[in-house]
């Protein structure tokens, strides 16, 4: 990889993430995190050997990536909930890791041959541990973190001269740079930038990969390698943006959006993610996306949003968080899918399968279907999203993504707290309340999504002026305690044309899918965890009667109460009705066949169908054929 420079300092981030613990979830978001804490995330270390007996805490089980993955997600979960039980578990891991740092500076176990690594030191799993330890430092102020990182990075710098980055670490170098820059921002030690430049030079050239993108369809067997691996790509999305802080080269900044556009063009799904079951899989809505890729894509966007401050990144983050993140989980979060599909009409163990190269159980709900990496890594999705709802601006605070929450900060040595009360994304109104001890001037940035034409802001009884969709609206004034801001984001239905000219329905940040009856069959494992197949009990093969130019005339939306576990078929806070007819559309390789090219015809009776938010479904059709208009 060409080394484009080693600047003497890093480009400042547009927004700075708050230290972990500054943002507290409220409302349905806190309820969702509570569900997670009471599910697999909060108990995995009690029975799953790869975490319970991890080599990272002196056990005899896997000592590679799985323990750090779990820690990287359960740590912010514990802090956000201020959960004493989980905080105790996190403290045990941190204490062991610090106490067992080697004299040469290495963190964690040495060589885990069970995954075929013959190198004595594999830096990749330490990249994950570093992300967890930096969060730990922010949440606790633990004085051990910075010296431990300094010792490790000194050793790593020497190690990379002898053994350059290889395998997973070579493709995931941006995750290392995130932690190097975290330390540099606190110490200003110039040698850290030399280390970052070295890692960048040894890493895979993602700019060249996307500049000459050759993977325009479903990956062929001979192409199933690390460059086409879905999780590597989800991590790589942030790579040029992270390096931009050091290179200051506009080409690196621009490459972020080229990467996103390329993946959307050839592999994109309506939920904002791209296919990869396990490698690039094209645009068919029956191909899958690995859960690891969903949570890593979200983290990449959170990092990029801080660096670049582009509202479009937050629009995508919300679409993924409110759709692709909850969908592959059982509602109680005691089971998950390895692969989710936009058109998912049956979950069962099947040797005849549609996936690029995943196994027969890849889409069932289970403890570790297909492979255990997602069992270890899935925990970071909700907590890190909650921890990045708000960010610090040079002149105030920025609300970059929306969910019920409270942020606490200090501006000009004066404590500031802003509370957001809302049912968003299930409702279009957001209510902010400012709390300050004394009147204080600062700027408040409110993100206006690109889909929110006609958005309105009210401060008390005042209307500040026009609001542009796809931007941050800046409100600067001397704020007084108790002042309120109301933001209304109009949610109008939109039809997005997809694969085979099919139609997907969006409203605000939510994607809508056909409600399909579910029969759950427990096939193995000891409750509450275990493995389940899910079979449809109602038809799914419908084409919709839609006025695609004026969809509001074809769809009726109804709001319902929002509870603490909103992402389930039974508790969906919004439903929609639409008319459709059954068509000849069947299974192919144990998945819904690609939707027939629209428009289609049918003589079947017209039916009223119910749609649910995508994240509330376990079985679904999301990309529908459209009925031909009759003269």
N, C-alpha and C positions, 0 to 999 in steps of 0.2 A: 504494500500500500504506500502510495506517495505521502511523504510527511510534508505538510504544507506550512509548518511553522511552529514555533514555541514562544508564544507571546509572554512578555514579562509579567502579565497579570491576566486574569480572566475577565471576559466581558460580563458586566453585571446582568443578572436576570431581570426580565421585565417585572415579574412578580416574585416574591420570596415566599416559599412555603412556611407556614407557621410551625413552630416547634410542636412535636406531638404532644397532645394534651390541651392545646390552646382552643381547640374546637371540640364542642360536645354535641353529640347527636341528640335529637329530640323526636317526639312524635313517632311516626311509623318507622323512621330510620333507626331510632334506638330500639324499637321493638324487633326489627329485623336483625340487628346485631345481637340482641338477647337470644333470639332463636338460634343464631349461629353459635353463640357461646354454649348453649345447652345441647347442641348437636355434635357432629363429628369434631369440629374445631376445638371445642373445649374438653374433649374426652379422648382424642386420638392417642395421646401419649400414655393413656392408661392401659391400652390393650394392643395397639398396632406396633409390632416389634421394631419396625424401621424408625419409629420415633421413640417408643417406650424404652428400647434398648439400643438407642443410637450410639455409634462410635463417638459422636460429638460429646457425649456425657459419660464416656467410659464403658459403654455397653459393647456387646459382641455382634450387634446387627449392623446394618448398613451405616457406613461412616462417610458417605459422600454428600449428596445434595438434599436428601429427604428431611433430615433433621433441621438444617438451616431453612429450608422452605417453610416448614411448619412454624418455626420460630418467627420468621419474617412476617407471617400473617397473624399469628395469635398474639404477638407482642402489641401491635396497635389495637387489636380487639380488646385486650385486657386493659390498656390505658384508657381507651375511649369509654369503656363501661365502668372504669374504676373498680374492676372486679378483683377482690382480694384473692380468690382462689386461683385465677389465671395469673395474676401478678406474681404470686408465689412460685408458680411453675416457671415463669419467665426468669425470675431472679435466680432460680436454681440453675438454669441453663447458662445464664450470663456468668454467674460465679464460677461455674466449672470451666467455661471457656477461658476466662481470664486467669484462673489459677493454673491452667495447664498450657498456657502459651509456652512454646519451646524457647530455649535460651537463644536460639538464632533468630527468633521473632515469628516463626511460623505459628499460625492459628489453626487449631483443629487437628484431626487425625492425619497421619501420614499414610498415603497409598491405600486405596481400597480396591483390591484386585477383583472383587466380586463383579465390578462393572467393566472389567477388561482393561483397566488403566495400569500400564506397566511403569509409568513414571513414579518416582518416589514422591514428588510433590505435584499435585494437580491443583492449580489455583482456582479453577472454576467454582467449586462449592464454597470456597472462602469468599468469592464475590457476593454470594447470597448472605453469608454470615455478616459481612461488613455492613450491608444494608440494614440488617437487624440491629447491629451494635450501634450504628449511628442514630437510629430511632431511640434506642435505649438511652443513649446519652442525652438526647433532647428531652425525653420524658422524665428522667431521673436526676440529671446532672452528675452522673457517676464519673468521677475523676479518673477512673481507670481506662476509659475508652480512648482518649486521644493518645496517651503514651503507647497503648497496645497497638493502635493503628500505625503509629509512626514506626514502631519496631518491625511490624509486619511489612510495611511498604519499603523500608530499607532492605529487608531480606529479599522481597520480591524483585526489587530493582536489580540486585545481583543475580538472582535466579534467572530472570529473563535474558540476561546476557549469555547464560550458559544453556538454557532450555527455553526457547521462545514459546509463546502461547501456542497451544495445540488443541485440536478437537473442539469441545464445547466452549472452552475459554476463548479460543481464537474467534469464534463467531459472536460471542457475547461480551466483547471487550467494553462496550458502552456501559455495562453495569459496573464494571470496575472503575471507569472514569467518574461515574456519579459519586462514588465514595471517596475517590482521590480528591475531587473538587470540593466535596463537603469538608474534608480536612484542610485543604488549602484555604478555603474561605474563612477558616478559624485560626490558622497559624501563619499564613502568608509565606510558607517555606517554598522557595523557588524550585528546589529539587523535586518536589511533587509534580510540577509541570513537566519536568524532564521525564519522569516516570510515565506520566500520562501520554506524552508524545511517543515514548518507546512502545507502550501497549497499543496505541493507535497504529503505529507503523507495522506491528506484528499481527494485527487483527485482520480479519477478512474485509475485503474492500467492498462494502455494501453500496457505495456510490457507483462503482463500476457495474455491480450486479444489476442495479435498477436502471442505469443509463443504457445498457444493452440487454434488456430484459427478454429472455428467450422462452419463458415458461408461460405461454399464453393459453394453455388448456390444462386438462387434467394431467398430472405428472405421470410420465411413463416410468415403468419399473427401473430402467437404467438411470433415471434422473432422481431417484429417491436417495438423496444424500443430504448432508448438512446444509447446503445453501438453499434447498427447497423446503426444509423442515419448518413447519408452521410456527412453532414457538420461537425458533431462532429469528424468524421474520418479525414476529410480534415484538420481540425485544429490539430488533434492528431498526425499527421505525424511529426510535429516538436517537440512534447513533449519530447521524449527521448533525442533529440539533445540539446534542451534548458536546460534540467536538467543536461546534461553531463557537462555543464560549472561549475556546483557546485559539482556534484558527482565525477567527474574526473574518472568515471568508464568506461572502454572501452566497457563494455556490453551495456551501454546506447548509445554510439556512433554507435555501430554495429546494434543496434535495429532499427535505422532509416532506414537502407537499407533493413532489414528484413520486416519492415512494408510496404515499397514501393513494394518489390518483392511479398509479400503476396497479396496485393490488385491488383497488375498487374495479378498475376496468376489466381485469381478467379473472378475478376470483372473488369479487365483493359480494356480500350478502346485505339484505335490506336492514339488518340489525346493526350495521356499521362495522362488523368484523369481516374477515375473509375466510374462505374455506381452507381446510388443511386437516385431512384425516389419514395420515399423519403428515402428508406433504400437500403442496398446492393441489387443489381438486377442481378448479373451474368454477363456473357460476351456477350450476344446477342447484336448486334449493333442496335437493335430496342428499347432496354431499354434506359432510360434516365439518365441524370446527371443534378442535380440542379445547377443553376447558382451561388448560394451562395457557393457551394462546389468548383466551378472553381476558384473564386477569393480568397477563403480561402486557397485552395491548393497552389496557386501562392504565397500568403503571407508566408505560411509555408516554401516553398522552398527558398524564399528570406532570411528568418531568418536562415534557415539551411545552406545556401550557405555562409553567413557571418561567422557562427560558424565553419563549417567544411572545407570550401574551396574546396569542391569536384566538379570538372567540370561536372560530370554526373548530378548533381542537376541542373546546369544551362542549360544543354541540355534539360532536361525535362521541366524546366521553359519556355524556348523558344517554345517548342512544344505546350505547353498549351496556352501560350500567343498569338501565331500566328494562332492558330486553334480553340481551344475550347473557348477562350475568345471572339473573335468577332462574332462567328457564331450565338449565341442566341440573337443578337441585330438586330433590324431594322437598316438599313444603317445610318439613321439620328439619331439613338440612342434615339428616342422618344418612343420606345416600346421594350420589351424583352420577351423572353420565360422563364418560370420557369424551364422546362426540355428541354434540347437539346438531339438529338439522332444522332448517327453516320449514320444510315440509316433512314432518315426522309423524307417521300414521301408525307405526307399530314399533315397540321396543322389545326385541327378543334375541336370544342367542341364535345366530344363523350363519352357517358356513358359506352359503351363497350371499355375498354381501356387496354393497355398492362402494365401500371405502377404497381409497387409494391403496393403502397397505395396512390398515388396522385389523384387529382380530374379530372373532365372531360375536363377542360380548360388548363391543365398543359403545353401543347406544343404550344398554340397559342401565337402570339405576342401581348402583351398588356401592360397596366399600372401596374396591379398587378394580373396577372393570377395565379390561384391556391392559392397563399398566398403572403402576402405583404412583407415577410422578404427579398426577393431578390430585390424588388423595393427599399428597404432601403440600402441593403448591396452591390449592384452590382458596386458601383461607385469607389471602391478602386482598381479594376483590372489594368486598364491602368496607372493611376498615380503612384501607388507603383512600378509597373514594370519599369516605366521611372526613378523613384527615386533610383532604385537599379541596373542600368546598369553598373555603376562604383562603386568600393569600394576602400578603403584605405588599402594598405599593409604596413608592418613595414618599408620597404625600398623603397616605391614608390606607384604606382597606379596600379589597376587591372581592366581591362575591362572584366567583368564577363558575361555580356549578350550584345547583339548587336542590336542597332537601331540608327538612326541619332541623334546625341546629342553632347553637349559640357560639359566638367567637369572643374570646377575651384577649385584649391586647393593651399596649401602652403607647401613647402618642404624646411626644413632648413631656414625658414623665407623668402623664395623666392617664389613669386607668380608663379604658373604653370597653364597653361590651355591646354587642349587637345581637339581638335575638331575631331569628327568622321563624315565624309561625306559618305553616302552609301544609296543604295536602298534595302539593306538586310532587310528582308529575301527573297526578290524577285530577288536579284542579288547576285553573289558570291564574289564581290570585295568590300573591306572596305578600305577607305583612311583616315589615321590619320595625323593630323598636330599638332606639338608641338609648344607651344608659351611660351617662358621664357624671362625674362628681361635680364638675364645674363646666360652664360653657366652653367649648373647644372647637377650633376651626380645623377641619381636615376634609379630605376628599373621600367620597364613597363611590366606588365603581360598581355598576350593576350590569351584568352581561345581558344583552338582548339577543336571543337566539335568531338565527337567520330565518327561521320559519315564522317568527312572531311579528308579522306585519300589523301595524296598528297598535303596537304595545303602548301602554299608558303608565306614566309615573305620577303619583300624587304625594307631595310632602305636606303632611298635615291636611290643609285644605287648598294648597297651592298646586298648580300644574306647571312644572318648570318649562315645558316647551316640547317641540317635536322629538320623537324618539326613533332612531334609525335601527332597523333590524340588522343583525350581523355585526354588532359593535358593542363596545363598552360605553355606557352612559355615565358621564362623570358629574357627580353632585358635590360641589364644594360649598360649604357654608359653616357658620359657627353653630354647632349642634348643641342643643340643650337636652337635659335629661328628660326622657319620656317621649321625645319626638318620634313620629311614626312616618314610615314610607310605605306606600302601597304600590306594588308593581303588578300590572295585569298583562299577561301574555296570552293573547287570543289564540285559541287552539282550533284551527279549521282543518277538516279532513282533506288529505292530499292523496292522490293516486300516483304511485311511482311505477313506471313500466319496468319490468324485470325480464327474466329468462323466458325465451320463446314468446315474448310480447305479453307475458302474464302481468297481472296487476297486484301490487301490494298496497295496503291501506295504512296510512300514518295519520296521526293527529297529535300535534305537539311533538314531544320526544318519544311517544309510544307508537309501536307497531302493533297492528291488530291481526289476530289469527282466528280461524274457525274453532269453535268449541267442539271437542270430540269427547264422547263418553269414554270412561276409562275403567278397565278391569285390571287390577294389580294382582300379580301372582308372585308370591314369595318363593324363590327357587333355591336359596341356600343362605346360610349365615345365621347367627344368633341375634335376635332382636335386642335392642332397637335398630342395630345396623344389620346389614345383610344385602342380598341381591334380589331385585324385582324385575320381572318382565311386565310390560304394560300393553294391553290389547285394546283396540277400539271396540266400543259397544254401539256406536252410531255411525252412519255413513260419513264419508269424508270427501268423496269424489264429486265435488260441486264446481260449477262455473257460476260466476256472479253476474247479476244484472246491474250494471253500473253506468251512470253517466260520468265518464272519466273526465270530462271537462268541467262538470259541476257536481262533484261527488256529494256535496252537502244535501242534494236532493235524493240521493240513493241510500243514505245512511242516517240512522237515528241513534244518538248516544245517550246513555242514561248513567247518572252518577249514583253510587251507593256509598254507605259508610266505609271509612278507611280504618282498618284495625291494625294491630301490631304485627300481623303476618299477612301483608296484602298480596303477596305473590303466590296465589293458589287459585285453582278454578272456583272453589267455593266462596272465596273472599274477595274476588276481583272487584276493585273499587269503581271500575267503569266497564260497561258493556255496550255493545252496539248491535243493531239489527240491520240486515241487508237481505235482499231477495236473490235466490239462485235456483238452479236446476241441476239435478244429477246428470252426469255425462259418463261416457265410456272412458274410464281412467282407472288403471289398475296398478298392482304392485309390480315392481321390476327389481330383482335382486334384493328382495325383502325390504324394499323402500318404495315410497310413491314414485312411480315413473315420472320422468320430466313432464311438466304440464304441457298438454297439447297446445300447439301454436294458436294463439288468439287472432281473430274471433272464432268461436265455436258455436255449433247449433245443438239444440236438444229439444225433444218432444216431451220430456218429463215434466211433471207438474211444477209450477212455481212454488217455492217454499220460502218461509221466513227463517233465516239462519241467525244464530247468535255468534258474535265475535267477542273475544276477550283480549286484553293486552297480552302480547306475546310472552312476557315474563310470567304470566299467570297460568300458562298452559304446560302440560307435560306431553300431550299429543296435540298436533296442530297441522293445519294447512295455512301458509302465509302468502305464498305466491299462487294466485288463482287464474285459471283461464277466464276470459270475459266472453259473455254471450253476444252473439251477433245481433245488432239492432234489426228488428223487422220493420219493413215499410208499412 
